Amino acid sequence: MFLSPQQTRYDINFKIWNKIPVCINPWFWVIIFFIGWNDNAKLISNFNFIFCLFFSVLIHELGHAITAFYFGATDARIILYGMGGVTTSNVKLIRKEFIIELLCGPGAGFVLCVFSYLILKFSGINEVSAFFSMTLAYLVNINLLWGLLNLIPVFPLDGGQIMKELISIKRPWESQILTFKISMVLTGIIVVFLIIFGLISNRLNLWFTVLIFIGLGLANYQFLRKTLLGNDDVGNSEIRNPWEKESDWWKK
């Protein structure tokens, strides 16, 4: 997601490597609590899962931040809020670099997923500590699912932003409109699927995920409406060329 929330007195602030500021909005804890809480699990298991969610999202955003530094940024900032977070930097990226930066978020999570799986599979930790074994299993599942979720072509998820950049290569004058329309259709399909699956499995946290995707669908509707009304300054994308605003610019 790309819209940074306003700072509050309840934010948690710290730095990674004394270089990358991290701000955690209180709503981040509220939402991952609802996503991660399981009434049928033990208290320690729930808090362990919530910590693994936090750590996985942080690693995801670090993937974006480190890539920005690689492409020349001298400053990067991570804000965790809502269902995920946002990474901002002072570097101006071309399309190829921007797509690589977007991919490196899920990519960092997949690396953590594989690393955790290898330790779980070959270290024999199952016989040493049930708690750490459970932690590694959580990290494998969360980072696999979180990475795949972020690659879904729904704006403003990483996959949705990548989709917009790819569309703009061939149809730059309507990339935003097509992105928002595709995102609305996909969120509708996902919401229907989650509702059916939720009714079958009777899992409470799935209903919160349904609300999140409904919110993404409504957000894309608002983005589409603003774009059609002429306000197309939405998200990370900017109008790079005259033809990205209208197809018959050359007639003027």
PyMOL commands that set and color helices and strands:
alter all, ss='L'
color gray80, all
select helices_A, chain A and resi 26-36+43-70+95-122+125-127+130-150+158-170+172-201+204-228+242-244+249-251
alter helices_A, ss='H'
color red, helices_A
select strands_A, chain A and resi 12-16+20-24+76-81+84-89
alter strands_A, ss='S'
color yellow, strands_A
deselect
rebuild
show_as cartoon
